[in-house]
Amino acid sequence: MERSTQAIERAKQIRLVIFDVDGVLTDGGIYIGPAGELYKPFFCRDGLGITLAHRAGMKTAVITGRESAQVAYRARELHISEVFQGNPDKRAAYRELKERTGCQDHEIAYIGDDLIDLPLMLQVGFPAAPCDAVPEVRARAAVVSKYPGGRGAVREILAFILKAQGKWESLIEGFCDIGGAQPGGLKQ
């Protein structure tokens, strides 16, 4: 991932990170079982990245065009309290989220991968994308992860933000203390 001075400066201001789901938190595939049940693969390392962001005091949210019980379940598991599903036009959810959190555009990051994400990516202070996002989205991102959606892009982008804010090293110190206890309550 390219680490330009401008991207680092923008990342320093982030207080809220919003995630799209399909193609960002998942690989973008829609898996349907024989009885019509829906499956979505979430990547554990992305989940731990979200947990670390929370530990650093960052807020997180989901705005997705589709609606599924799996997204609600995963969001609860990761303590993402702001979840907006079934929003093909994500701008109304974004306005409501800004009102609820008190964050301004320059304090918000959005990770998206497809054309439906462009309106928010053009509004936030720190737009980001996985490497397999469509070209129009990658062209407008402050950073593009070297990882695809659902396979580490979220983790890498969150680490970039936390490193820019000087919080990353203190977060991982707890994992390196072999004499002490590992940080408890971490969800992946």
N, C-alpha and C positions, 0 to 999 in steps of 0.2 A: 504494500500500500504506500502510495506516495505521501510524504509527510511535509507538505509545503508550509511555509511560515504562515500564510493566510489561513490555511485549514487549522493549524494549531491555535492561532489566535481566536478563531471562531469557536473551536471546541472548548476553549477555556470558559466560555460564557454559558455553556449548556447546563440547564437545571432539570429539563424534562426530555426524555427520549420516547418517541412514538414509533411503534412498529406496525408495518403491514404484516399480514400473516402468510398467505400463500405466496411462495417464492422468496420470502424473507425469513420468517421463523420456521417455515417448512421448505421442502424442496420444490414446491409448486405443483406436485402431483396430487391428484385426487384419487384415492384408493377406495374402491367400492367392493364390499364383500358380497357373497352369493345371496344374502338376505337383504341387500341394499344398505347394509351398515357402512358408515363412512370411517375411514382411517386417515390420520394425518401424522406423518413422522416428524417429531420434534427432536432436535439435537441437544444432548445433555450439556455439552460445553457452552452452547448459547445460553441455556438456562442458568448455568453457574455464572456466566457473565452478567446476566440480569440481576441475580442475587448480589453479586459484588457491587453493581451499580447502586442498588438499594442501600447496601452497607455504607457506601460513600455519600449517602444523602440525596441521591438522584431519584427523581420521580420517573415512572414509566407508564406507558399506556399503549393500548392496541386500538387501531382503527382499521377495520377490514370491510370489504365489500360483500363478502359472503357471511353466512351465519351458520355456526355449528356448535354442538355441545362440546366437542373436543377442544375448541378454542377456549370456551368458558372454563372448562376443567383445567386446562394447562395454565391459564391466566390465574386462577385461584391458587393453584399449586405454587406458582412463582410470586404470589402476592402482588400481582398487577391489578390494582383496584379499578382502574379506569379502562373499561372495555366497551368499545362501540362496534357492534356487529351489524351486518346488513345495510351498510352505508356506501352504495356505489358512488355517490357524490360525497366525498369525505369532508368537504368544507364546513358543513353545518356542525358535524361532530368536533372538528378542529376548533371552531369558534366556542363551542360549549366547553371544551377541555381547557382552552385558554382562560375562560371565565372562572371555571372551578379551581384552577391551579394558580391563577394570578401571574402566569408566565407571559412574557412578551415574545414576539416572533424570534428575536435574536437569541433567546434563551432556550429555544426548542430545536431538537434534532428530529429528523424523520428519516427512517430507513424504508425505502420502497424499491420496487423492481420493475413495475410495468406502467403503461401510459396512464392508468387510473390514478397513479400516485403523483403525477406531475403537478397538479394544482397545489398540493401541500409542499412538495419539494421546492417550488418556486417561492413559497411564502416563509418557510422556516429559516432560521439562521444557519443551520448545519444540515443540509441534505446529504444523505449517504446511500450507497447501493452495494449489493453483492456483485461479484464479477460477471454473473450470468444475467444481470438485468438487461432490459432492452437498450439499444444504443442511445435512444433519446433520453432515457433516465440517467445512464452513466455519464452522458455529456453534461448534465446539469448537477451532478453530485460534487460536493466539496471533497469527498473521498470515495473511492471504490475499493471494496475489500478484494483481496486476492482469492477469497473463498466464495463459493456459490451460496445461494440462499439455502437455509436449512442444513448447512454443513460448516458452520463456523464464521460466517460473515458477521452476524450480530455480535459475537464474542470479540472479533477483531476490531470492529468499529467502536464498541464500548470501551475496550482497552485503549484505543487511540484517544478517546475523549478523556478517560480517567488519567492517562499518562500526561496529557496536555494540562490537566488540572493539578498535577503533582500528587495524585491520590493512589496511583497503582501500586507503588512499592510498599506502602503501609498495608494495603489490602492483602498482598501476597506474603508478607512477613509471617502471618499466623500459620501459614502452611509450611513454613521453613523452620519453625521452632520445634526441633525434635524432642526437647525436654518438656514442652508444654502440651496442652491439649489442642487438637485441631479446632478451628472455629466451628462451633456447633450450629445446628439448625440450617445448614446450607442445603438448598434445594437445587437440583440440576434439572 
